[in-house]
Amino acid sequence: MDFVNALENAATSFGLEFSTCQIEAFRLYQELLLSWNEKVNLTAITKPEEVAVKHIIDSLACYNESVFFDGATIVDVGTGAGFPGLPLKIFRPELKVTLLDSLNKRLVFLQEVVDRLGLKDIKIVHSRAEDAGRKKGGREQYNVAVSRAVARLNVLAEYCLPFVCPGGYFVALKGAQYRDEITEAKNAVTVLGGQVQEVKPIVLPGISDSRAIIYISKVSSTPALYPRRPGTVEKNPL
């Protein structure tokens, strides 16, 4: 099955609807991903049907209209090959998206995708989360911080919550161990000014493994101590 058919079938199964322009944007994104993947390690997922489901549909599983409202500012922390930030931007062009990653080679790829797709209101930032989350232009400046496949939740919370303004959300896309991770991250989430609002289990088309989207609201400002310097977060999680 080719990518477009796989994406259309998966979208229908998952309850999503794409325009012709969106389908073409996703097709070009997939084409660029596989082309660049031959020279830069972007993804181990390369079969068309798997890219459609495990990257595109999985990224969009976190979409919630009340969280990702029109005009919302979004930061994708540790975006890698652009997931979930780029699929969200293609799906809802009104979002103002920042793609943050510490590896410049990935960002060169992302810039080509943005240019080739003609995406507007999207920024690409080369930085570690621990550094960007302390700077004036990033700290508590976003309605939503979103992240996928970066770290366990207790570590990820310290990367992401400092970016979120009070009243906003940190949205984590997690795999089978999400229940254990929520328990493990309880202290970190509280200390950093967050509160778990919703845990939404998801089932991707044709995939039986357990996944969930965790929506954490920002109920108070993150203390000035956080995020701690690079390396500390992973070695000594809250």
ChimeraX commands (.cxc) that place a marker at each C-alpha (Angstrom):
marker #1 position 0.00,0.00,0.00 radius 0.5
marker #1 position 1.35,3.44,-0.88 radius 0.5
marker #1 position 1.62,6.23,1.67 radius 0.5
marker #1 position -1.39,8.29,0.56 radius 0.5
marker #1 position -3.77,5.31,0.63 radius 0.5
marker #1 position -2.37,4.18,3.97 radius 0.5
marker #1 position -2.79,7.66,5.44 radius 0.5
marker #1 position -6.33,8.10,4.14 radius 0.5
marker #1 position -7.38,4.68,5.46 radius 0.5
marker #1 position -5.76,5.28,8.85 radius 0.5
marker #1 position -7.31,8.75,9.14 radius 0.5
marker #1 position -10.79,7.41,8.39 radius 0.5
marker #1 position -10.32,4.63,10.94 radius 0.5
marker #1 position -9.15,7.12,13.57 radius 0.5
marker #1 position -11.92,9.66,12.85 radius 0.5
marker #1 position -9.76,12.30,11.17 radius 0.5
marker #1 position -10.46,14.07,7.89 radius 0.5
marker #1 position -7.80,15.72,5.71 radius 0.5
marker #1 position -8.16,18.11,2.81 radius 0.5
marker #1 position -6.51,17.40,-0.53 radius 0.5
marker #1 position -3.89,20.04,0.29 radius 0.5
marker #1 position -3.16,18.42,3.64 radius 0.5
marker #1 position -2.78,14.98,2.07 radius 0.5
marker #1 position -0.29,16.43,-0.40 radius 0.5
marker #1 position 1.62,18.17,2.40 radius 0.5
marker #1 position 1.86,14.93,4.37 radius 0.5
marker #1 position 2.96,13.08,1.21 radius 0.5
marker #1 position 5.78,15.55,0.56 radius 0.5
marker #1 position 6.79,15.49,4.23 radius 0.5
marker #1 position 7.04,11.69,4.09 radius 0.5
marker #1 position 9.03,11.85,0.85 radius 0.5
marker #1 position 11.52,14.32,2.35 radius 0.5
marker #1 position 11.73,12.27,5.57 radius 0.5
marker #1 position 12.72,9.10,3.74 radius 0.5
marker #1 position 15.11,10.92,1.43 radius 0.5
marker #1 position 16.93,12.69,4.26 radius 0.5
marker #1 position 16.89,9.55,6.40 radius 0.5
marker #1 position 19.45,8.03,4.03 radius 0.5
marker #1 position 22.05,10.58,5.18 radius 0.5
marker #1 position 20.77,11.73,8.61 radius 0.5
marker #1 position 19.38,9.35,11.22 radius 0.5
marker #1 position 15.83,10.65,11.56 radius 0.5
marker #1 position 13.66,7.57,12.00 radius 0.5
marker #1 position 13.73,3.77,12.10 radius 0.5
marker #1 position 10.17,3.75,10.77 radius 0.5
marker #1 position 10.32,3.80,6.96 radius 0.5
marker #1 position 7.49,1.63,5.57 radius 0.5
marker #1 position 4.78,3.91,4.09 radius 0.5
marker #1 position 1.94,2.44,6.15 radius 0.5
marker #1 position 4.01,2.69,9.34 radius 0.5
marker #1 position 4.99,6.31,8.69 radius 0.5
marker #1 position 1.30,7.07,8.13 radius 0.5
marker #1 position 0.14,5.46,11.37 radius 0.5
marker #1 position 3.10,5.53,13.79 radius 0.5
marker #1 position 4.23,9.06,12.91 radius 0.5
marker #1 position 1.37,11.08,11.38 radius 0.5
marker #1 position -1.74,9.63,13.06 radius 0.5
marker #1 position 0.11,9.08,16.33 radius 0.5
marker #1 position 1.19,12.74,16.35 radius 0.5
marker #1 position -2.36,13.94,15.71 radius 0.5
marker #1 position -3.81,11.70,18.43 radius 0.5
marker #1 position -2.95,14.45,20.93 radius 0.5
marker #1 position -5.08,17.05,19.15 radius 0.5
marker #1 position -7.78,18.53,21.35 radius 0.5
marker #1 position -9.58,21.60,20.05 radius 0.5
marker #1 position -9.83,23.27,23.45 radius 0.5
marker #1 position -6.10,22.80,24.13 radius 0.5
marker #1 position -4.78,23.46,20.61 radius 0.5
marker #1 position -7.13,26.38,19.92 radius 0.5
marker #1 position -6.78,28.62,16.85 radius 0.5
marker #1 position -3.78,30.92,17.28 radius 0.5
marker #1 position -2.33,28.96,20.20 radius 0.5
marker #1 position 1.45,29.09,20.62 radius 0.5
marker #1 position 2.98,25.61,20.66 radius 0.5
marker #1 position 6.51,24.44,21.43 radius 0.5
marker #1 position 7.49,20.91,20.38 radius 0.5
marker #1 position 10.28,19.98,22.79 radius 0.5
marker #1 position 12.84,17.56,21.34 radius 0.5
marker #1 position 11.00,17.56,18.04 radius 0.5
marker #1 position 13.45,15.24,16.26 radius 0.5
marker #1 position 12.10,14.71,12.74 radius 0.5
marker #1 position 9.22,17.08,13.49 radius 0.5
marker #1 position 6.79,14.87,15.41 radius 0.5
marker #1 position 4.27,15.86,16.63 radius 0.5
marker #1 position 4.78,19.56,15.82 radius 0.5
marker #1 position 4.75,19.42,12.02 radius 0.5
marker #1 position 1.69,17.15,11.66 radius 0.5
marker #1 position -0.17,19.42,14.10 radius 0.5
marker #1 position 0.80,22.48,12.03 radius 0.5
marker #1 position -0.29,20.84,8.77 radius 0.5
marker #1 position -3.56,19.72,10.35 radius 0.5
marker #1 position -4.29,23.09,11.99 radius 0.5
marker #1 position -2.41,25.87,10.13 radius 0.5
marker #1 position -3.66,28.49,12.62 radius 0.5
marker #1 position -1.32,27.14,15.30 radius 0.5
marker #1 position 1.91,29.06,15.90 radius 0.5
marker #1 position 4.52,26.35,16.26 radius 0.5
marker #1 position 8.11,26.33,17.50 radius 0.5
marker #1 position 10.20,23.22,16.80 radius 0.5
marker #1 position 12.96,22.86,19.39 radius 0.5
marker #1 position 15.84,20.42,19.12 radius 0.5
marker #1 position 19.49,20.23,20.18 radius 0.5
marker #1 position 20.79,18.50,17.02 radius 0.5
marker #1 position 21.43,20.93,14.17 radius 0.5
marker #1 position 21.31,18.27,11.43 radius 0.5
marker #1 position 17.68,17.60,12.25 radius 0.5
marker #1 position 16.89,21.30,12.15 radius 0.5
marker #1 position 18.37,21.65,8.66 radius 0.5
marker #1 position 15.98,18.90,7.55 radius 0.5
marker #1 position 13.05,20.58,9.29 radius 0.5
marker #1 position 13.84,23.90,7.63 radius 0.5
marker #1 position 13.68,22.26,4.21 radius 0.5
marker #1 position 10.31,20.71,5.07 radius 0.5
marker #1 position 8.97,24.07,6.25 radius 0.5
marker #1 position 10.26,25.80,3.11 radius 0.5
marker #1 position 9.01,23.15,0.69 radius 0.5
marker #1 position 5.56,23.08,2.32 radius 0.5
marker #1 position 5.37,26.88,2.54 radius 0.5
marker #1 position 4.43,26.80,6.21 radius 0.5
marker #1 position 3.96,30.14,8.01 radius 0.5
marker #1 position 4.09,31.04,11.73 radius 0.5
marker #1 position 6.60,28.31,12.45 radius 0.5
marker #1 position 10.01,28.72,14.09 radius 0.5
marker #1 position 12.93,26.33,14.30 radius 0.5
marker #1 position 15.13,26.73,17.37 radius 0.5
marker #1 position 18.50,25.08,18.01 radius 0.5
marker #1 position 18.79,24.65,21.77 radius 0.5
marker #1 position 18.63,22.24,24.67 radius 0.5
marker #1 position 15.32,22.43,26.51 radius 0.5
marker #1 position 17.09,23.20,29.79 radius 0.5
marker #1 position 18.65,26.33,28.26 radius 0.5
marker #1 position 15.67,27.56,26.23 radius 0.5
marker #1 position 13.32,27.08,29.19 radius 0.5
marker #1 position 15.26,29.60,31.25 radius 0.5
marker #1 position 15.42,32.35,28.63 radius 0.5
marker #1 position 13.05,35.30,28.53 radius 0.5
marker #1 position 11.80,34.48,25.05 radius 0.5
marker #1 position 10.88,30.93,25.96 radius 0.5
marker #1 position 10.04,30.74,29.64 radius 0.5
marker #1 position 6.28,30.62,30.25 radius 0.5
marker #1 position 5.64,32.02,26.75 radius 0.5
marker #1 position 3.63,29.16,25.25 radius 0.5
marker #1 position 0.05,27.99,25.53 radius 0.5
marker #1 position 1.15,24.40,24.98 radius 0.5
marker #1 position 4.37,22.40,25.26 radius 0.5
marker #1 position 4.15,19.04,23.53 radius 0.5
marker #1 position 6.62,16.18,23.38 radius 0.5
marker #1 position 6.85,12.64,22.05 radius 0.5
marker #1 position 9.41,9.87,22.64 radius 0.5
marker #1 position 11.95,12.10,24.43 radius 0.5
marker #1 position 12.20,10.97,28.07 radius 0.5
marker #1 position 10.28,9.49,30.98 radius 0.5
marker #1 position 7.58,11.79,32.29 radius 0.5
marker #1 position 9.38,12.87,35.49 radius 0.5
marker #1 position 12.28,14.15,33.35 radius 0.5
marker #1 position 10.10,15.40,30.53 radius 0.5
marker #1 position 8.02,17.53,32.92 radius 0.5
marker #1 position 11.11,19.53,33.87 radius 0.5
marker #1 position 11.96,20.01,30.20 radius 0.5
marker #1 position 8.46,21.12,29.20 radius 0.5
marker #1 position 6.51,22.80,32.02 radius 0.5
marker #1 position 8.86,25.82,32.28 radius 0.5
marker #1 position 7.82,26.79,28.72 radius 0.5
marker #1 position 4.10,26.85,29.54 radius 0.5
marker #1 position 2.27,29.93,30.73 radius 0.5
marker #1 position -0.15,29.52,33.65 radius 0.5
marker #1 position -3.45,28.33,32.24 radius 0.5
marker #1 position -1.73,26.43,29.44 radius 0.5
marker #1 position -0.92,22.74,28.98 radius 0.5
marker #1 position 1.95,20.32,28.79 radius 0.5
marker #1 position 0.87,17.45,26.53 radius 0.5
marker #1 position 2.89,14.22,26.61 radius 0.5
marker #1 position 2.47,11.39,24.10 radius 0.5
marker #1 position 3.44,8.23,25.96 radius 0.5
marker #1 position 3.70,4.50,25.38 radius 0.5
marker #1 position 2.78,1.36,27.27 radius 0.5
marker #1 position 4.34,2.35,30.60 radius 0.5
marker #1 position 2.34,5.57,30.90 radius 0.5
marker #1 position 0.59,4.56,34.14 radius 0.5
marker #1 position 3.90,3.89,35.90 radius 0.5
marker #1 position 5.34,7.11,34.50 radius 0.5
marker #1 position 2.43,9.17,35.83 radius 0.5
marker #1 position 2.96,7.74,39.32 radius 0.5
marker #1 position 6.71,8.28,39.08 radius 0.5
marker #1 position 6.26,11.90,37.93 radius 0.5
marker #1 position 3.72,12.98,40.55 radius 0.5
marker #1 position 6.21,14.99,42.60 radius 0.5
marker #1 position 7.89,16.56,39.57 radius 0.5
marker #1 position 4.59,17.70,38.07 radius 0.5
marker #1 position 3.49,19.30,41.36 radius 0.5
marker #1 position 6.83,21.02,42.04 radius 0.5
marker #1 position 6.94,22.46,38.52 radius 0.5
marker #1 position 3.46,23.98,38.75 radius 0.5
marker #1 position 1.46,21.33,36.93 radius 0.5
marker #1 position -1.54,19.12,37.57 radius 0.5
marker #1 position -2.60,16.05,35.60 radius 0.5
marker #1 position -5.98,16.91,34.07 radius 0.5
marker #1 position -6.68,14.01,31.72 radius 0.5
marker #1 position -5.16,10.72,30.65 radius 0.5
marker #1 position -6.56,9.61,27.28 radius 0.5
marker #1 position -5.74,6.04,26.22 radius 0.5
marker #1 position -5.48,5.69,22.45 radius 0.5
marker #1 position -5.47,2.81,19.99 radius 0.5
marker #1 position -3.82,3.44,16.64 radius 0.5
marker #1 position -5.24,1.74,13.53 radius 0.5
marker #1 position -3.80,-1.76,13.16 radius 0.5
marker #1 position -1.63,-1.48,16.29 radius 0.5
marker #1 position -2.44,-3.30,19.51 radius 0.5
marker #1 position 0.08,-1.80,21.92 radius 0.5
marker #1 position -1.01,0.51,24.74 radius 0.5
marker #1 position -0.56,4.27,24.37 radius 0.5
marker #1 position -1.94,7.40,26.00 radius 0.5
marker #1 position -1.99,11.17,25.80 radius 0.5
marker #1 position -1.37,12.91,29.13 radius 0.5
marker #1 position -2.74,16.45,29.48 radius 0.5
marker #1 position -1.10,18.38,32.33 radius 0.5
marker #1 position -2.43,21.85,33.09 radius 0.5
marker #1 position -0.13,24.63,34.28 radius 0.5
marker #1 position -1.77,25.79,37.49 radius 0.5
marker #1 position 1.06,27.96,38.85 radius 0.5
marker #1 position 4.36,29.43,37.71 radius 0.5
marker #1 position 7.40,27.16,37.68 radius 0.5
marker #1 position 9.88,28.09,40.47 radius 0.5
marker #1 position 12.92,30.00,39.20 radius 0.5
marker #1 position 15.23,27.08,40.08 radius 0.5
marker #1 position 13.84,24.99,37.20 radius 0.5
marker #1 position 14.81,23.74,34.71 radius 0.5
marker #1 position 18.14,22.82,36.23 radius 0.5
marker #1 position 21.34,22.85,34.17 radius 0.5
marker #1 position 21.86,20.30,31.37 radius 0.5
marker #1 position 22.67,16.82,32.65 radius 0.5
marker #1 position 21.19,17.33,36.10 radius 0.5
marker #1 position 17.59,16.59,35.14 radius 0.5
marker #1 position 18.35,13.09,33.85 radius 0.5
marker #1 position 20.80,12.20,36.65 radius 0.5
marker #1 position 18.59,13.43,39.48 radius 0.5
marker #1 position 14.91,13.58,38.45 radius 0.5
marker #1 position 12.49,15.34,40.77 radius 0.5
marker link #1:1,2 radius 0.2
marker link #1:2,3 radius 0.2
marker link #1:3,4 radius 0.2
marker link #1:4,5 radius 0.2
marker link #1:5,6 radius 0.2
marker link #1:6,7 radius 0.2
marker link #1:7,8 radius 0.2
marker link #1:8,9 radius 0.2
marker link #1:9,10 radius 0.2
marker link #1:10,11 radius 0.2
marker link #1:11,12 radius 0.2
marker link #1:12,13 radius 0.2
marker link #1:13,14 radius 0.2
marker link #1:14,15 radius 0.2
marker link #1:15,16 radius 0.2
marker link #1:16,17 radius 0.2
marker link #1:17,18 radius 0.2
marker link #1:18,19 radius 0.2
marker link #1:19,20 radius 0.2
marker link #1:20,21 radius 0.2
marker link #1:21,22 radius 0.2
marker link #1:22,23 radius 0.2
marker link #1:23,24 radius 0.2
marker link #1:24,25 radius 0.2
marker link #1:25,26 radius 0.2
marker link #1:26,27 radius 0.2
marker link #1:27,28 radius 0.2
marker link #1:28,29 radius 0.2
marker link #1:29,30 radius 0.2
marker link #1:30,31 radius 0.2
marker link #1:31,32 radius 0.2
marker link #1:32,33 radius 0.2
marker link #1:33,34 radius 0.2
marker link #1:34,35 radius 0.2
marker link #1:35,36 radius 0.2
marker link #1:36,37 radius 0.2
marker link #1:37,38 radius 0.2
marker link #1:38,39 radius 0.2
marker link #1:39,40 radius 0.2
marker link #1:40,41 radius 0.2
marker link #1:41,42 radius 0.2
marker link #1:42,43 radius 0.2
marker link #1:43,44 radius 0.2
marker link #1:44,45 radius 0.2
marker link #1:45,46 radius 0.2
marker link #1:46,47 radius 0.2
marker link #1:47,48 radius 0.2
marker link #1:48,49 radius 0.2
marker link #1:49,50 radius 0.2
marker link #1:50,51 radius 0.2
marker link #1:51,52 radius 0.2
marker link #1:52,53 radius 0.2
marker link #1:53,54 radius 0.2
marker link #1:54,55 radius 0.2
marker link #1:55,56 radius 0.2
marker link #1:56,57 radius 0.2
marker link #1:57,58 radius 0.2
marker link #1:58,59 radius 0.2
marker link #1:59,60 radius 0.2
marker link #1:60,61 radius 0.2
marker link #1:61,62 radius 0.2
marker link #1:62,63 radius 0.2
marker link #1:63,64 radius 0.2
marker link #1:64,65 radius 0.2
marker link #1:65,66 radius 0.2
marker link #1:66,67 radius 0.2
marker link #1:67,68 radius 0.2
marker link #1:68,69 radius 0.2
marker link #1:69,70 radius 0.2
marker link #1:70,71 radius 0.2
marker link #1:71,72 radius 0.2
marker link #1:72,73 radius 0.2
marker link #1:73,74 radius 0.2
marker link #1:74,75 radius 0.2
marker link #1:75,76 radius 0.2
marker link #1:76,77 radius 0.2
marker link #1:77,78 radius 0.2
marker link #1:78,79 radius 0.2
marker link #1:79,80 radius 0.2
marker link #1:80,81 radius 0.2
marker link #1:81,82 radius 0.2
marker link #1:82,83 radius 0.2
marker link #1:83,84 radius 0.2
marker link #1:84,85 radius 0.2
marker link #1:85,86 radius 0.2
marker link #1:86,87 radius 0.2
marker link #1:87,88 radius 0.2
marker link #1:88,89 radius 0.2
marker link #1:89,90 radius 0.2
marker link #1:90,91 radius 0.2
marker link #1:91,92 radius 0.2
marker link #1:92,93 radius 0.2
marker link #1:93,94 radius 0.2
marker link #1:94,95 radius 0.2
marker link #1:95,96 radius 0.2
marker link #1:96,97 radius 0.2
marker link #1:97,98 radius 0.2
marker link #1:98,99 radius 0.2
marker link #1:99,100 radius 0.2
marker link #1:100,101 radius 0.2
marker link #1:101,102 radius 0.2
marker link #1:102,103 radius 0.2
marker link #1:103,104 radius 0.2
marker link #1:104,105 radius 0.2
marker link #1:105,106 radius 0.2
marker link #1:106,107 radius 0.2
marker link #1:107,108 radius 0.2
marker link #1:108,109 radius 0.2
marker link #1:109,110 radius 0.2
marker link #1:110,111 radius 0.2
marker link #1:111,112 radius 0.2
marker link #1:112,113 radius 0.2
marker link #1:113,114 radius 0.2
marker link #1:114,115 radius 0.2
marker link #1:115,116 radius 0.2
marker link #1:116,117 radius 0.2
marker link #1:117,118 radius 0.2
marker link #1:118,119 radius 0.2
marker link #1:119,120 radius 0.2
marker link #1:120,121 radius 0.2
marker link #1:121,122 radius 0.2
marker link #1:122,123 radius 0.2
marker link #1:123,124 radius 0.2
marker link #1:124,125 radius 0.2
marker link #1:125,126 radius 0.2
marker link #1:126,127 radius 0.2
marker link #1:127,128 radius 0.2
marker link #1:128,129 radius 0.2
marker link #1:129,130 radius 0.2
marker link #1:130,131 radius 0.2
marker link #1:131,132 radius 0.2
marker link #1:132,133 radius 0.2
marker link #1:133,134 radius 0.2
marker link #1:134,135 radius 0.2
marker link #1:135,136 radius 0.2
marker link #1:136,137 radius 0.2
marker link #1:137,138 radius 0.2
marker link #1:138,139 radius 0.2
marker link #1:139,140 radius 0.2
marker link #1:140,141 radius 0.2
marker link #1:141,142 radius 0.2
marker link #1:142,143 radius 0.2
marker link #1:143,144 radius 0.2
marker link #1:144,145 radius 0.2
marker link #1:145,146 radius 0.2
marker link #1:146,147 radius 0.2
marker link #1:147,148 radius 0.2
marker link #1:148,149 radius 0.2
marker link #1:149,150 radius 0.2
marker link #1:150,151 radius 0.2
marker link #1:151,152 radius 0.2
marker link #1:152,153 radius 0.2
marker link #1:153,154 radius 0.2
marker link #1:154,155 radius 0.2
marker link #1:155,156 radius 0.2
marker link #1:156,157 radius 0.2
marker link #1:157,158 radius 0.2
marker link #1:158,159 radius 0.2
marker link #1:159,160 radius 0.2
marker link #1:160,161 radius 0.2
marker link #1:161,162 radius 0.2
marker link #1:162,163 radius 0.2
marker link #1:163,164 radius 0.2
marker link #1:164,165 radius 0.2
marker link #1:165,166 radius 0.2
marker link #1:166,167 radius 0.2
marker link #1:167,168 radius 0.2
marker link #1:168,169 radius 0.2
marker link #1:169,170 radius 0.2
marker link #1:170,171 radius 0.2
marker link #1:171,172 radius 0.2
marker link #1:172,173 radius 0.2
marker link #1:173,174 radius 0.2
marker link #1:174,175 radius 0.2
marker link #1:175,176 radius 0.2
marker link #1:176,177 radius 0.2
marker link #1:177,178 radius 0.2
marker link #1:178,179 radius 0.2
marker link #1:179,180 radius 0.2
marker link #1:180,181 radius 0.2
marker link #1:181,182 radius 0.2
marker link #1:182,183 radius 0.2
marker link #1:183,184 radius 0.2
marker link #1:184,185 radius 0.2
marker link #1:185,186 radius 0.2
marker link #1:186,187 radius 0.2
marker link #1:187,188 radius 0.2
marker link #1:188,189 radius 0.2
marker link #1:189,190 radius 0.2
marker link #1:190,191 radius 0.2
marker link #1:191,192 radius 0.2
marker link #1:192,193 radius 0.2
marker link #1:193,194 radius 0.2
marker link #1:194,195 radius 0.2
marker link #1:195,196 radius 0.2
marker link #1:196,197 radius 0.2
marker link #1:197,198 radius 0.2
marker link #1:198,199 radius 0.2
marker link #1:199,200 radius 0.2
marker link #1:200,201 radius 0.2
marker link #1:201,202 radius 0.2
marker link #1:202,203 radius 0.2
marker link #1:203,204 radius 0.2
marker link #1:204,205 radius 0.2
marker link #1:205,206 radius 0.2
marker link #1:206,207 radius 0.2
marker link #1:207,208 radius 0.2
marker link #1:208,209 radius 0.2
marker link #1:209,210 radius 0.2
marker link #1:210,211 radius 0.2
marker link #1:211,212 radius 0.2
marker link #1:212,213 radius 0.2
marker link #1:213,214 radius 0.2
marker link #1:214,215 radius 0.2
marker link #1:215,216 radius 0.2
marker link #1:216,217 radius 0.2
marker link #1:217,218 radius 0.2
marker link #1:218,219 radius 0.2
marker link #1:219,220 radius 0.2
marker link #1:220,221 radius 0.2
marker link #1:221,222 radius 0.2
marker link #1:222,223 radius 0.2
marker link #1:223,224 radius 0.2
marker link #1:224,225 radius 0.2
marker link #1:225,226 radius 0.2
marker link #1:226,227 radius 0.2
marker link #1:227,228 radius 0.2
marker link #1:228,229 radius 0.2
marker link #1:229,230 radius 0.2
marker link #1:230,231 radius 0.2
marker link #1:231,232 radius 0.2
marker link #1:232,233 radius 0.2
marker link #1:233,234 radius 0.2
marker link #1:234,235 radius 0.2
marker link #1:235,236 radius 0.2
marker link #1:236,237 radius 0.2
marker link #1:237,238 radius 0.2
view
